[in-house]
Amino acid sequence: MEGLAAIRVARRRFDALHDETWRLYVDRDHQHHGPRVYDLGLHGRDAAPGFMQSMAHAHALASRELGSPLDRALLQRLHEAVLAHGAPKLAYRDHAFHVTVAPRRLQRGSLPWLTRSGAQLEEVEEDGVPRLRVLFVELEGGEEAIVRRLERVLSAGRRAIARAKDADTRLLAIARLHARLELLHPTEDGNTRRNLVLLDKLLVEHGFWPVILDEPNDVVVMDARRWAAALRRGMARFQVAARAVAYGDDVGERLRAHDRARERRGDAPDPAMEPDQPFHARGFRRVTFVAPRRSA
């Protein structure tokens, strides 16, 4: 982005939700609990006191950083902000990590995308419900390998965004960069939070709106084009919330009405599988697919 005027426009968009900014960093299914859902553990998992204060700090930092270069130093500053309530020191992972998702979240185009990224897929059960576990293996070479891979991901993302000739191509480049950062998952903790703040920063810097996503973890089970479409849906939700804030309306109710209307129109994402259906039910083999491990 160029010029102070462009930065001012980007900042107005970035900060348009004011006291409702917390909605950027709370999953849609948990928003009815309010902004302190994760601080208090109201979502049924361990409480994380200070979570939302740290996210507010990270958001304010990113707002001040609009226009700053996309590099590892920026990621470190955002990392320290999102984990200010815990252990903010940057530590690169040296072990595998996994994300568990509902089978219906898996899209058919996701398998090549995931396996090229070095993921293992396996069917598991949680409380008797079939789930899909996406396991990302550690890179050979430890921290040095992860840092090299991270530098390459950032460099490729910067080039792709700079080369984009139109808005659609630019959004696809941002979606692909965000997805690759999530799939690399370079640090011990704070990856998704840090990447969400970075995602919104990149979006407003390049003429888009921030996003209120249906499900942030969908990034690991969608290819880049599907994720770009999910970002467009998230931008639409953000704009609904911004209008509600501007007119003094109930933001939660406006978002729920928007989601209901979207479902009636058939605009909601069409999952590849029905809820609670085993993930092999429509042609997926009932095996763990292990991609070849690749060193950085």
C-alpha angles and dihedrals in degrees: 000000000000133000138008092271091059091048091051091052091048092049093051089055094043093052099034095115096058107180091009093060089107088078089074090065104038121079113250093242090056100045095093087070091062134236096311095055093117095037089058099032093240091149091070098261135092116308117247106200111207094022097126094041089056092048090050089051091050092048092051090048092051090049090055090045096055107136094022119128122274102240142125092272090060090050090052093052091049090045092055090048098051091048097041090117092055133015105335097177110118111246122173115220122250097184141059123275133195141204121206118210139174112269091238089064092067111098121203093240090054099079098073090040092052099042094048085058092057100257131154119213124206137165115240137166128234116188089342094305120120112243137174119235117205109199120194112201123223118259119251109248098043123229096352091056092049092049091050091048091047091052090051092049091051093045093049090047093051091050094047093050092046093049095049111119099194141023096262093053091045092051091048090052091051091047091050093048092049092047092049091051090051093047091049091047089187102184135061094244143358097043100131094040093048092045093050091055090046091048093056091046091054093046096054092041089059100045102272134112125252117259138242098198129211091223122350093203090063086085089080095054100043132072118237096268093051090047091051088054089050089052090054089053088049091052090052090052091049091052091051089053093046092053090049090052092048093051097039094246128148103275096201093051092047091052092048090050090049092051092048091050091048091053092049090052091049091242094127115105110273106229117223090231139031119257115277092009116134109257093239091058097100104040104303111129117242093241138097108259110213118193119210110271113245126200119223 
